[in-house]
Amino acid sequence: MVKNYKHFYFLFSVILLLFGCSDDAENISEEKVIETEPTVNRDLSEIKEDGKLTVITIYNSTSYFLYRGKPMGFEYELVKKLAEHLELELDIKVAKNIDELFDMLNSGEGDLIAYGLSITEPRKDIIAFTDYHYLTHQVLVQRRPKNWRKLPLYKIKKQLISDPIELIGETVHVRKNSSYNARLKNLMQEIGGYINIEPVSGDKTTDEIIKMVVDGKIEYTVADYNIAAINQTYNPILDIDTEISFSQRVAWAVRKNSPEFLEAVNKWIKTIKKKDFYYIVYNKYFKNKKSYRRRIKSELYSKNQGKISVYDPIIKKNATRLNWDWRLLSSQIYQESRFQPSDSSWAGANGLMQIMPATAKDLGVNDITNPSENLKAGTIYLKQMREKFSKVKDSIQKIKFTLAAYNCGLGHVRDAQRLTKAAGENPYRWDDNVEDYMLKLSSREFFSRPEVKYGFVRGREPFLYVKEIFLRYNHYKKLIPLANSTE
């Protein structure tokens, strides 16, 4: 009985302390049972056998988000490089909050947590931390007086808390299960005085709580310095000079039973941290003030209005012509023009969907620089291409054939199909079949064969075209609702 009691107390303590972290999490259930041990055996060899690096992160303003239709984020850019280094396809999975991060990892839904986790002793019982990425510390976030620009510095400082001991008797708003809450409790012990810690709803991000300080809804909160600093660039009325913690190491995590994978990730971290790329990416998300301000203010920052582009309404309208998910069509348009209607290619293609003038004329479209007309022409042409693949029964495979034909022409796709059939493989399946022979069509050994009627083609272009559209589409599906505010 005593042994069981101690076991229960240990688990309860781990769960209670686990979420004392510097992570921008959503609401965390105090009653949720956390998987404290891995329930799968997957290490580097199993991951490589699958050919996929599955990464778990959280959708927020620095780790992973969309901006102008492009997946971005500190963690996202780094794990893309890691996947390339390991020669694996990258798959991103989004957790709702911190407890889900750990559950998804230990249950095998993902193999790496790529998110800024503070290294703590209780967490080491549940996960294996990678080498740390950077150091941070916690600061008090408070508001300067309204007329602070006209005041001398000493008068500004006089109205602010400049030493943690001055927090005695004050009210500080933080999420209940955050490291900020835990730090404030420890601080009370250190300074020998009471601080009124007022809990904020767990579904509020650190950025949103800081905005409450800016708006005067609350007086004080606590944040990691790098997060507070980037918010201060957008809200200069904030003061973040009062430190309330020592330095903390921020790292990623893998399962405790994946030592080979941990070693591979750590080796890569050591290498990448010696390169300029690593620090350029860090500065991009935590130091670049202009970029941050521009992104946060934009309606095309996905956390603001859930938009992909300013053309969402007409993309949705034209997607119905194909009965496609509008986010898939959006991904193709990004691939073609990055949503720039004035774009033109070396071959003379124009507009959002890069329509050739001759094609537009055949379709009865007069002005291909007009986004609505261009989209109409592009989707009509896609529909015509799709009808050429009536023997392809799988709907996703049919879309891939259609996209490939849109990119390089129907004739070259037919050549790849004939080569696939001649090799005894499935000519009606793009994945791992026709796409392989499309790649071979750039080689004389294959484009000179009797099955080939249209000769040489840069097969890597349609191969990557299809692959990149679907990879981006997967990001869109994770971060943009099928029905959003543009409707």
N, C-alpha and C positions, 0 to 999 in steps of 0.2 A: 504493500500500500504506500509506504514512504517512497519507494523507488518510482512508482507511477506518478506520485504527487510531484517529485522532483522533475520528472520528465515533462509533465504538464507545465510546471513553472518555467522550465527552460524554454519550451516552445513559445509560451506566452511572452516571455522576456524578449526572445528573438524577434517575434512579430512586432512587439511594441517598439523595439529599438531599430528595427530594420528600416523603418521609414523616416528615421532621423537623418535626412539626406538633403543635399543641395540640388534637388531635382524638381523641375517644373511639372509637377504631377497633378492629376485630377483627383476627384474624391476617392478616398481609400476606405474600404469597409473594415472596421475594427474587428468584426466577427469572421472575416474571411480566413480560411485555413490556407496557409502558404506551404507550397511544396518545398521542404527543406533539403531534400535529396533528389538527384536526377532519377527519373523513372525510365530513361532510355540509355543505351550504351552507343554513343556516336562520337567517334574521334575523327581525326583528320582523314584517315583512309576511307571511312564511310562517307564523309562529306565529299571527298574527291570522286568517289565512285558514283555519287548522285550527280556530280557535275554542277552543283549549285551551292552558293553561299547564301544561307537564309539568315538575314539580319533583322533583329527586333529593335525598334526605336519608338519614340513618341513624337507625335506631330506638334511641333511648336516653332517659335520664331527663330531658333538658331540651329536646331538639329536636323529638321526635315520639313520642307514645305514646298509649295509651288509659287513661282513668281513669273508672270508673263508666259505661262504655259510651260515653264522649265522647272524640273525638280531641282531643289537646291538645299543647302544646309551644311553645316560644319561636318557633322557625322556622315551625311550622305556623300559628300565629295571624297571623304577619306575612305569609306568602305568601297566606293567604286574603284579606287586605286588598289585597295587590298584584294578585291575580287579579281582584278586584272592580273595582279601579281601572282595569285594562286591559280590563275587560268580557270576561273569558275564564273558561271553566270550569277549575277546578283539578283536576289529576291528580297524585297523589303516587306516586312510585316509591321503593322502599327499596333502598339499596345495602347489601351485607354488610360492606364495609370501605372504606377510603379509596381504594385503587387502583381499586376498582370505581366509585367516584364519578366519577373522572376519565375512565375508559373509557366509562361510560354517557353522560357529557356529550359527549365528542368523537365518539362514534359516533352521536349523535342520539337516543338513547333518552330523553333529557330535555334541557331547554333552560336550566335554572338549577340550580346546586348551592346549596341553602338549608341550610347547615350551617356551624358555626363554624370556618372555616379561617384559620389564621395566614397573613398575607401574607409570603411569602418570595421571594427573587429566583429560585431555581430553578423555583418554581411559575409565575412569570410567563412562562416559556418555553412553558408548556403550557396555561394558562388565562388569562382576563382577569378580574381581581378587580373587584368592585363597590366603591363607597365603603365604608369600614369601618363596622361597626355599633357596636362598643365596643372599649375597650382592656382588656387584662388583663396579668398578669405571672405568672411561675412562682414557686412557693413550695415550701419543704421541708415535707413533712407528717410529723409525728412525734407520739409519744404522751407526754402528761404523766404524771408518776408517779401510781400508783394512789390515793394519799392526797392528791392535789393540792388538793382543796377545803379541807383543814385546814392547808395550808402557806402561809407568807407568800410573796409574789410573788418575792422575791429568791432563796428556796430552790428554787422551781420553776424559775426561769431558770437556776440553777446546774446543774440536771440536764438542761438542754436545749441543743441546738446553736443558738446565737444569731447566729453568723457563718459564712458559707460555708467559710471557711478551716478551721473545725473539722471539716469532713467528710473531711479527709485521713486515710486509713487506715480510714474507715468503709465500710459496705456499704449501697448504695441500690438498691432494687428498682424497675425501670421496664420498660416494653415496649421491646423491642430497636429497633424502627423508629419510635419516638416522638420528638417534639421534646425531651422530657425527657431522653432518652438523649443526643441531640445537645448539649443544653445542658450536661449534666454533663461531657461530653468537653471542651467549650470551657472549662468552669470549671476543669478540671484544669490546662489550659495557663495560665490566668489566675493561679491560686494557687500554681502550681509544686509540686504534690503529687498523689499518686495516690489516686483514689477507686475502690473496688471496685464496679463497676456490674454488678449481678446481673440478668440478663434474666428477665422474667415472660412467661408464655404470652401470645401476641398476641391470644387470644380473650377475655382479661380486660379489662373496662372500667376506666376510671379509678376509678369508684365502688367497684368490687370490690377493686381494689388498695388503696385507702384503707381499706376494711373490714379488710383483712389487717393493716394497721397497728393499727387499733382492737383487733383480736383478739389482738395480740401475736405474730402469725406472722412478721412482718417488722418491722424497726426504722424504716426510712425509705422514703419514696417522694417523688415530685415531681408536682405538679399545677398547673393554672391556678388562679389565686386565686379566681375566681368559683365554680369547681367545688369547690375545697377548702372555701370558706366555707360553701356550702350544705350540705356534708357535716358540717361542724363543728357546725351547728345541731342535727343529729340525734345527733352523737357529741361532746359537749363535752370529752371527754378529749383531743381532738386539739389540737395547737398548729400554727398555720400562719403564724406571724409572721416567719419567716426568709425573706426574698426572695433568689432566686438568679438573677433576670434583670431586664432592663429591660422597659419596657412593650412590648406587642405589639399590633398591629392585627388584629382579627378581622373577616372579611368573607365574602361569598358569591362565586360565580363564574359566568361564562358562557363560551361558546366565544370564542376570539380573533377569529373571523370573523363575530361578531354585534355590530358596533359600534352599530347603531341600538337593538337590544334593551338593550345595556349602558347607553346614554344614557337610555333610558326608565326602567330600573330605578334608576339613580343619581338621576334627577330625582325619582322617587317616594320614595327613601330620604331625600333632603334635605327633602322635604315632610313625610313621616311623622315624622321626628325632631323636628319643631317642634311636634308634637301630644302631648297628655298620653297618648294611647293607647299610644304606643311605650314610654314609660317605665313605664306601668302593667304592660304585658306583660313587660318586662324584670324588674321587681321581683317579679312573680308567680312567675317561675321561678328567679330567682337571689337574691332578697332575702327573700321571704315565708317565714319560718321555720315558722310554724304550718302553712301549707298544705303545705310540703314534708314535714314530719314526718308529717302525717296521710296524705298520699299514699303515701309510702314504706312505711308500716306496713300499709297496706290490702291485703287479698287481692284487691281490685278494681283495683289498679294492675297493668296488663297484664304488666309485666316480672316480677311476682312469681309468679303462678300461671296466667297465660294465661286468665283469666276475663273475661267481659263483665259478668255480674251474678250475684247470689246465686241467681238463678232458672235458671241454665244447665241443670241436669238436667231440670227439668220443661219447659223450652222445647224441649230436644232431643227429649223424649218426644212432645210435641205436634206438633213439626215433621214427624214421620214420617207423621202423618195427611195431610199435604199433599204429602209427598215433597219438601219444601223443605230447603235448607241452613238449619240452625238459626241461623246467623249472620244470615241474611236476616230470619227471623222476629224475632230479637232486635232488629234495627234498626227494624222496625216497632213493636215494643213500646216501644223508647226514644222513638220519635216520638210514640206515644200517651200515655205516662205517665212517661217518664224512669225506668222501673222502680219507680215508687211505687204500690203496690197500693191505697193510700188515696185516690188522686187521683179527683176527680169533676169533670165538665165543667159548664158553665152549662146544658147541655141535659139533664143528669141521667145521663150515661154514667159508668160506674164501673170501677175496677180497672185492672189492667195493660194490658188491651186496650180499655179504655173501652167496655164493653158497655152498651147501653141496657137498662133493666129489662124492657121488653116483649120485646126480642129474646131476652134470657136466659130469660124464661118460655116463649117458643115453642120454645126449644132444650132445655127441661127442666132448666135450671140454677137452683138455688134461691139460692145465696149467691155473688153476683158479686164480693164483696170478698175471697173466698178465691182466692189466686193460681192454684191448680190448677184450680178450677172455672172461673175467668175465662178462663184459657188454653184450656181445653177448649171453652168456648162460642165464643171468638174464632176458633179454628182450624176448628171445625165451620161457623161462618158464612162464613169465608173459602173453605172448600171448596164451600159452596153457591153463593157468588158466582162462583167459578171455573167451575163447571158451566154458567153462563149464557153463557160465551164459547167455546163449542165450535167456532165457526167461526174462531177465532184459532188458527192452527197453530203459530206460533213460541212456544216455552215461556216465554221471557223477556217477550215482549210480552203473553202471557196473564197472567203475574204482575202486570204493570203495570196492565192493565185491572182485575184483581181488586182490587188495592190502591186504585185510584181509586174503584171501586164501594163498597168498604168505607168509604171516607172520605166520599163525598158522596151515595151511593145509586145503585142500578142505573139508575133512570130518567134521571138527568142524564147518565150515561155513554152511554146509548142515544141521548139527544138529540144529544150531541156526535158520535156515530157517524153519525147521519142527516145532520147538517150536513156532515160530512166527505165522505160519499158524494155529497151534492147538489153539492159543489164539485168533484167528479171526482177526489177523492183516496181513499186507502186507508182504509176504515172499520175494518179489522182490524189496523191498526198504530197503536200509541199514540205512539211517538216521531215527532215532526215531522209528525204527521197529526192524530189525534184529540185529542192534548193541546193543539194549537193552537186547535181549535174549542171545547174545554172552557174555555179562557181567554176566548173570545168570548161565552160564555153569560152573562157579567155585563153585557153591553151590550144595550140594548133593541133595537138594530138586528138582533140575532141571536136573543135569547130570544123575540121576538115573531113569528118566522118560522113558517110552517105546519108545518115539520118538527119543531118543538119542542113537546113535550107537557107537560113538567114545569116550564117557565118558568125564571125567574131562578135562578142559582146563583153563589156566589162562586167562579168557576172557578179563580182563582189558588190557592185552598186545595188542591184535589186535584192540581193541576199541581205545586205545590211539595212536596206530601206524597209523591208518587211519586218525584220527583227526589231529595229529601233522604234518603229511605229507601235508595235505591240508592247515593247518594254515601257514606253512612255504612257501608253494607254493603261497599263497596270497601275502606274503612279496616279493617273487621273482618277481611276476607279476608287483608289484608296482615299484620296483627299478631296474629291469633288463629288457631291451628291448627284445622282442621276437627274433629279429635279431640283433646281436651285432657284435663287432669287431673281434670276433673269426671266423666269417664266411669268 
